[in-house]
């Protein structure tokens, strides 16, 4: 989790436990909202697996869970059996931009659909500045949601309901918007 109940309460210097249940419920909800908005999971995880499709002449890939901490193995197999003979030697690639998840190969990859299987560790360590920023954004959004109630519509600029739509002002704190936009992945 990005934050704890203790840290959420400390932000507003609250010591009583009257709203602990509600605040505790909001912590994972707000984290899920932030991760959906940013199109990524932030906390470090090991054993991640990406199956990637490559095109003729391709020598660079983009992993889905940056930053890349380490790569365990890469298999390049158009038949998708991923046997020992298709293991790419660690000397045949380098992580050129860990923060973005970019890996560069010394040779062209095979062409195929899901022919590349990459097992790696990715995400931010608990002590990283990025997770500190995400915690602050989460705390501010938790209090915004708590103060506005369950009809807050946080972050929506419009919403369709049946044949109508409503427009809602985005009133996130500007610092929160900046933090989330800075860490939003933009694939494609």
DADAZI-V482190 format. One record per residue. N is the residue number from 0. PHI is phi in whole degrees, 0 to 359 (* if undefined). OMEGA is omega in whole degrees, 0 to 359 (* if undefined). BURIAL is # if it has 9 or more other C-alpha atoms within 8 Angstrom, else .. Layout:
# DADAZI-V482190
{{N;PHI;OMEGA;BURIAL} {N;PHI;OMEGA;BURIAL}}
This chain:
# DADAZI-V482190
{{0;*;179;.} {1;297;187;#} {2;215;180;#} {3;235;177;.} {4;301;180;#} {5;301;181;.} {6;290;178;#} {7;297;180;#} {8;291;180;#} {9;297;180;#} {10;303;179;.} {11;250;178;.} {12;54;181;.} {13;259;179;.} {14;247;180;.} {15;284;184;.} {16;248;182;.} {17;301;185;.} {18;248;183;.} {19;301;182;.} {20;296;180;.} {21;295;180;.} {22;295;178;#} {23;297;178;#} {24;291;182;.} {25;286;183;#} {26;302;180;#} {27;290;178;#} {28;295;180;.} {29;292;178;#} {30;298;178;#} {31;298;177;.} {32;298;180;.} {33;298;181;#} {34;294;177;#} {35;292;180;.} {36;298;182;.} {37;277;179;#} {38;58;180;#} {39;197;170;#} {40;256;188;.} {41;264;188;.} {42;288;184;#} {43;297;177;#} {44;218;177;.} {45;252;178;.} {46;72;177;.} {47;291;179;#} {48;230;173;.} {49;246;171;#} {50;253;186;#} {51;239;176;#} {52;264;181;#} {53;241;182;#} {54;245;181;#} {55;306;177;.} {56;81;183;.} {57;291;179;#} {58;231;182;#} {59;228;175;.} {60;231;177;.} {61;238;180;.} {62;279;189;#} {63;278;186;.} {64;235;178;#} {65;285;356;#} {66;287;179;#} {67;276;179;#} {68;273;178;#} {69;199;176;.} {70;247;179;#} {71;275;180;.} {72;200;173;#} {73;226;175;#} {74;246;178;#} {75;240;188;#} {76;218;179;#} {77;299;179;#} {78;273;177;.} {79;61;174;.} {80;267;177;.} {81;55;179;#} {82;280;184;.} {83;303;182;.} {84;289;180;.} {85;257;178;#} {86;291;179;#} {87;275;180;#} {88;296;180;.} {89;300;178;.} {90;282;181;.} {91;266;178;#} {92;209;176;#} {93;215;174;#} {94;282;184;#} {95;273;177;.} {96;212;183;.} {97;299;182;#} {98;299;180;.} {99;269;181;#} {100;84;183;#} {101;264;178;#} {102;238;181;#} {103;250;180;#} {104;255;180;#} {105;276;180;.} {106;217;176;.} {107;290;179;#} {108;276;174;#} {109;297;178;#} {110;261;178;#} {111;170;179;#} {112;264;182;.} {113;53;181;#} {114;281;181;#} {115;255;176;#} {116;244;181;#} {117;244;175;#} {118;250;187;#} {119;203;172;#} {120;248;181;#} {121;209;180;#} {122;115;184;#} {123;261;176;#} {124;294;182;.} {125;303;183;.} {126;267;184;.} {127;286;177;.} {128;297;180;.} {129;299;179;.} {130;291;174;#} {131;295;177;#} {132;295;179;#} {133;295;178;#} {134;297;180;#} {135;297;178;#} {136;299;180;#} {137;297;180;#} {138;300;180;#} {139;295;178;#} {140;289;177;#} {141;298;180;#} {142;290;176;#} {143;297;178;#} {144;296;180;#} {145;296;182;#} {146;288;182;.} {147;271;182;.} {148;90;187;.} {149;281;176;.} {150;257;189;.} {151;296;184;.} {152;52;183;.} {153;302;171;.} {154;81;180;.} {155;278;174;#} {156;259;174;.} {157;202;180;.} {158;211;178;#} {159;266;177;.} {160;227;184;.} {161;54;181;.} {162;263;182;.} {163;238;173;.} {164;217;177;#} {165;236;177;.} {166;247;182;.} {167;238;178;#} {168;290;176;.} {169;278;183;.} {170;244;172;.} {171;296;169;#} {172;301;185;.} {173;301;178;.} {174;296;179;.} {175;294;179;#} {176;301;180;#} {177;296;180;.} {178;298;183;#} {179;293;179;#} {180;295;179;.} {181;296;185;.} {182;254;179;.} {183;281;177;#} {184;281;178;.} {185;230;180;.} {186;276;173;.} {187;117;*;.}}
